[in-house]
Amino acid sequence: MKKLIKGLREFKSSYFSANEELFEQLSHGQKPRVLFITCSDSRIDPNLITQAGLGELFVIRNAGNIIPPFGATNGGEGATIEYAIQALDIQQIIVCGHSHCGAMKGLMKLDSLRVEMPLVHDWLKYAEATRRLVKDNYSHYEGEELLEVIIAENVLTQIENLRTYPVIHSKLHQGQLSIYAWIYQIETGEILAYDPEKHAYVLPQNQLLPSEIDETLVSSPLASNVEIHFTKTQQRAFQSSQESPISTHEWFPMTVLSPEQMERIYRGSTRK
């Protein structure tokens, strides 16, 4: 607490003093451009990793970056989504999972949480579609390999849950809303974005239009020639797919796995 109080003093005397005009503007209202949905994990800071300024992100945070389907609960997620889209006219949503997610580790052993953490157990049931999909299609993987799959699939599951909200469904139908799936790698500082056309997690700049691309975005030393396919059927089950041409800046930095292991996992279960 002493450290936090010291930080309050430093904030007021330095940052606030240097940005008084900004805070004056913010006192009259907010106009965030993006609804950012992510985990409560203390290692994740949406404004820090995106370098967004104050007032630019409208944030929902909870264990496992979970969005219960419409009507499933009276929690704050639904109200926040409705307010973001209707009142603030936000037209972009990012659902961001992250590596080493404790909530997803809990989802892997859900039954064991029933007694010691019943509230966590009940909350994670809103990710049941993720658990069942992975259980049915990746039963031959375990440990860190399985966790990577669950983290990646859960982001897509939560986007499906988002689509059940009337306000989201309507805006998507009108072409007035875009939703993005991201995964933040804590150990590398990298963000991967899901590309539904390529069935791959790619660097986010790959999804920009040519007119939107800044040269600094394509000259990063982190670029790679590895593309990992991540396919799903309409029922969101994994299946193998034909390889897309390898393109630069498409990869999945799972440092604990070999490229062969990564491809096998994210192409789906092909074993009989």
C-alpha positions as CSV (number, residue, x, y, z in Angstrom):
1,M,0.0,0.0,0.0
2,K,2.9,2.4,0.7
3,K,4.1,1.9,-2.8
4,L,0.7,2.6,-4.3
5,I,0.3,5.8,-2.2
6,K,3.7,6.9,-3.4
7,G,2.6,6.2,-6.9
8,L,-0.5,8.4,-6.5
9,R,1.7,11.3,-5.5
10,E,4.0,10.8,-8.4
11,F,1.1,10.5,-10.8
12,K,-0.4,13.8,-9.6
13,S,2.8,15.7,-9.6
14,S,4.3,14.5,-12.9
15,Y,2.0,12.8,-15.3
16,F,-1.2,14.6,-14.4
17,S,0.5,18.0,-14.3
18,A,2.0,17.4,-17.8
19,N,-1.3,16.4,-19.3
20,E,-3.8,18.6,-17.6
21,E,-5.4,19.6,-20.9
22,L,-6.1,15.9,-21.7
23,F,-7.7,15.3,-18.3
24,E,-9.8,18.4,-18.8
25,Q,-11.1,17.0,-22.1
26,L,-11.7,13.6,-20.5
27,S,-13.8,15.1,-17.7
28,H,-16.4,16.1,-20.3
29,G,-16.9,12.5,-21.6
30,Q,-15.3,9.5,-23.2
31,K,-15.0,8.4,-26.8
32,P,-13.1,5.1,-26.8
33,R,-12.5,3.5,-30.2
34,V,-12.2,-0.1,-29.1
35,L,-13.9,-2.5,-26.7
36,F,-11.0,-4.6,-25.3
37,I,-12.0,-7.8,-23.6
38,T,-9.2,-9.6,-21.8
39,C,-8.2,-11.5,-18.7
40,S,-7.9,-10.1,-15.1
41,D,-4.3,-11.5,-15.0
42,S,-2.0,-9.0,-13.4
43,R,0.5,-9.5,-16.2
44,I,-1.8,-8.1,-18.8
45,D,-2.2,-4.3,-19.3
46,P,-4.2,-3.5,-22.5
47,N,-3.1,0.1,-22.7
48,L,0.6,-0.8,-22.2
49,I,0.7,-3.6,-24.8
50,T,-1.2,-1.5,-27.4
51,Q,0.4,1.8,-26.3
52,A,-3.2,3.3,-26.4
53,G,-3.7,6.5,-24.6
54,L,-6.2,7.4,-21.9
55,G,-9.8,7.2,-23.1
56,E,-9.0,5.1,-26.2
57,L,-9.9,1.7,-24.8
58,F,-13.1,0.6,-23.1
59,V,-12.1,-2.5,-21.2
60,I,-13.8,-5.7,-19.8
61,R,-11.6,-7.8,-17.7
62,N,-12.4,-11.1,-15.9
63,A,-10.9,-14.5,-15.3
64,G,-10.3,-16.1,-18.7
65,N,-11.6,-13.2,-20.8
66,I,-15.0,-14.9,-20.8
67,I,-18.2,-13.5,-22.2
68,P,-21.3,-15.5,-21.0
69,P,-23.8,-16.1,-23.8
70,F,-26.7,-13.6,-23.9
71,G,-29.3,-14.3,-21.2
72,A,-27.0,-16.8,-19.3
73,T,-26.3,-14.4,-16.4
74,N,-27.1,-11.0,-15.1
75,G,-23.4,-10.1,-14.7
76,G,-21.7,-6.9,-15.8
77,E,-20.3,-8.2,-19.0
78,G,-23.6,-8.0,-20.9
79,A,-24.4,-4.5,-19.6
80,T,-20.9,-3.3,-20.5
81,I,-21.1,-4.7,-24.0
82,E,-24.5,-3.1,-24.6
83,Y,-23.3,0.3,-23.3
84,A,-20.1,0.1,-25.4
85,I,-22.0,-0.5,-28.6
86,Q,-25.2,1.5,-28.1
87,A,-24.1,4.5,-26.0
88,L,-20.4,4.8,-27.0
89,D,-20.9,3.7,-30.6
90,I,-17.8,1.5,-30.5
91,Q,-17.3,-0.3,-33.8
92,Q,-14.3,-2.6,-33.0
93,I,-14.0,-5.3,-30.4
94,I,-10.9,-7.3,-29.5
95,V,-11.0,-10.5,-27.4
96,C,-7.5,-11.1,-26.1
97,G,-6.3,-14.3,-24.5
98,H,-2.8,-14.8,-23.2
99,S,-0.2,-17.4,-22.6
100,H,0.1,-19.2,-19.3
101,C,-3.6,-18.3,-18.5
102,G,-4.5,-19.6,-15.0
103,A,-8.2,-19.7,-15.8
104,M,-7.6,-21.9,-18.8
105,K,-5.4,-24.1,-16.6
106,G,-8.4,-24.4,-14.3
107,L,-10.7,-25.3,-17.2
108,M,-8.4,-28.2,-17.9
109,K,-9.2,-29.6,-14.4
110,L,-12.6,-28.2,-13.9
111,D,-14.0,-30.9,-11.6
112,S,-11.2,-30.3,-9.0
113,L,-12.4,-26.7,-8.5
114,R,-15.9,-27.6,-7.4
115,V,-15.1,-27.8,-3.7
116,E,-12.2,-25.4,-3.1
117,M,-13.3,-22.7,-5.5
118,P,-17.0,-23.1,-6.4
119,L,-17.4,-19.6,-7.7
120,V,-14.5,-20.1,-10.1
121,H,-15.9,-23.5,-11.1
122,D,-19.3,-22.0,-11.9
123,W,-17.7,-19.1,-13.8
124,L,-15.6,-21.3,-16.0
125,K,-18.6,-23.3,-17.0
126,Y,-19.2,-20.4,-19.5
127,A,-16.2,-21.7,-21.3
128,E,-17.7,-25.3,-21.4
129,A,-17.8,-25.2,-25.3
130,T,-14.0,-24.7,-25.2
131,R,-13.4,-27.5,-22.8
132,R,-15.6,-29.9,-24.7
133,L,-14.2,-29.1,-28.1
134,V,-10.6,-29.6,-26.9
135,K,-11.6,-32.7,-24.9
136,D,-13.2,-34.3,-28.0
137,N,-10.4,-33.4,-30.5
138,Y,-7.2,-33.1,-28.5
139,S,-7.4,-35.9,-25.9
140,H,-4.0,-37.2,-27.0
141,Y,-2.3,-33.9,-25.9
142,E,-1.5,-32.8,-22.4
143,G,0.3,-30.2,-20.3
144,E,1.6,-27.1,-22.0
145,E,0.7,-28.3,-25.5
146,L,-2.9,-28.7,-24.5
147,L,-2.9,-25.4,-22.7
148,E,-1.8,-23.6,-25.8
149,V,-4.7,-25.1,-27.7
150,I,-7.3,-24.2,-25.0
151,I,-6.1,-20.6,-24.8
152,A,-6.4,-20.2,-28.6
153,E,-9.7,-21.9,-28.9
154,N,-11.3,-20.1,-26.0
155,V,-10.8,-16.7,-27.6
156,L,-12.8,-18.0,-30.6
157,T,-15.4,-19.5,-28.3
158,Q,-15.9,-16.1,-26.6
159,I,-16.4,-14.4,-29.9
160,E,-19.1,-16.9,-30.7
161,N,-20.7,-16.0,-27.3
162,L,-20.5,-12.3,-28.2
163,R,-22.5,-13.0,-31.4
164,T,-25.4,-14.1,-29.3
165,Y,-26.0,-10.6,-28.0
166,P,-28.8,-8.8,-30.0
167,V,-26.9,-5.5,-30.2
168,I,-23.8,-7.4,-31.6
169,H,-25.8,-9.5,-34.0
170,S,-27.5,-6.4,-35.4
171,K,-24.3,-4.3,-35.8
172,L,-22.6,-7.2,-37.5
173,H,-25.5,-7.7,-39.9
174,Q,-25.3,-4.0,-40.8
175,G,-21.5,-4.2,-41.3
176,Q,-20.9,-1.7,-38.6
177,L,-18.8,-3.8,-36.2
178,S,-15.6,-5.7,-36.5
179,I,-14.4,-8.4,-33.9
180,Y,-10.8,-9.5,-33.6
181,A,-9.3,-12.5,-31.8
182,W,-5.8,-11.9,-30.3
183,I,-3.4,-13.9,-28.2
184,Y,-0.7,-12.1,-26.1
185,Q,2.5,-14.0,-25.5
186,I,3.8,-12.8,-22.2
187,E,7.3,-14.2,-22.7
188,T,7.9,-12.5,-26.1
189,G,5.6,-9.5,-25.9
190,E,4.1,-10.5,-29.2
191,I,0.5,-10.4,-30.3
192,L,-1.0,-12.9,-32.7
193,A,-4.4,-12.2,-34.4
194,Y,-6.6,-14.9,-35.8
195,D,-7.3,-14.7,-39.5
196,P,-10.5,-16.6,-40.3
197,E,-9.8,-16.8,-44.0
198,K,-6.4,-18.3,-43.6
199,H,-7.3,-20.3,-40.5
200,A,-4.1,-19.1,-39.0
201,Y,-2.8,-16.8,-36.2
202,V,-0.9,-14.1,-37.9
203,L,0.8,-10.8,-36.9
204,P,-2.0,-8.2,-36.6
205,Q,-0.5,-5.9,-39.3
206,N,-1.2,-8.7,-41.8
207,Q,-4.9,-7.9,-41.5
208,L,-4.5,-4.2,-42.4
209,L,-5.4,-2.9,-45.8
210,P,-2.4,-1.9,-48.0
211,S,-3.3,1.8,-47.5
212,E,-3.2,1.3,-43.8
213,I,0.2,-0.3,-43.5
214,D,3.1,1.7,-42.0
215,E,6.6,0.7,-43.2
216,T,7.6,0.3,-39.5
217,L,5.0,-2.5,-39.2
218,V,6.6,-4.7,-41.8
219,S,10.2,-4.2,-41.0
220,S,10.1,-5.9,-37.6
221,P,12.9,-8.4,-36.8
222,L,10.2,-10.6,-35.3
223,A,8.9,-11.6,-38.7
224,S,9.0,-15.2,-39.6
225,N,8.2,-17.5,-42.5
226,V,6.3,-20.1,-40.4
227,E,2.6,-20.3,-40.8
228,I,0.6,-22.5,-38.5
229,H,-2.9,-23.5,-39.6
230,F,-5.7,-23.4,-37.1
231,T,-8.8,-24.8,-38.7
232,K,-12.4,-25.3,-37.5
233,T,-15.7,-26.6,-38.9
234,Q,-18.9,-24.7,-38.7
235,Q,-19.5,-26.6,-35.5
236,R,-16.2,-25.3,-34.3
237,A,-14.6,-28.7,-34.3
238,F,-11.0,-29.0,-35.5
239,Q,-10.2,-30.7,-38.8
240,S,-7.2,-30.8,-41.1
241,S,-7.1,-28.5,-44.1
242,Q,-5.0,-27.9,-47.1
243,E,-1.9,-25.8,-46.6
244,S,-2.1,-22.1,-47.6
245,P,1.0,-20.7,-49.3
246,I,3.6,-19.7,-46.7
247,S,3.7,-15.9,-46.2
248,T,5.9,-13.7,-44.2
249,H,4.8,-12.4,-40.8
250,E,2.6,-15.4,-40.1
251,W,3.6,-17.5,-37.2
252,F,2.8,-18.7,-33.7
253,P,5.7,-18.2,-31.2
254,M,5.2,-21.3,-29.1
255,T,8.8,-21.5,-27.9
256,V,8.3,-24.7,-26.0
257,L,7.3,-26.7,-29.1
258,S,9.1,-27.6,-32.3
259,P,7.6,-26.3,-35.6
260,E,6.4,-29.9,-36.3
261,Q,4.6,-30.1,-33.0
262,M,3.0,-26.6,-33.6
263,E,1.7,-27.6,-37.0
264,R,0.3,-30.9,-35.7
265,I,-1.6,-29.1,-32.9
266,Y,-2.9,-26.1,-34.8
267,R,-3.9,-28.0,-38.0
268,G,-6.2,-30.1,-35.9
269,S,-6.5,-33.7,-34.9
270,T,-5.7,-36.0,-37.9
271,R,-4.9,-39.2,-36.0
272,K,-7.4,-42.1,-36.4
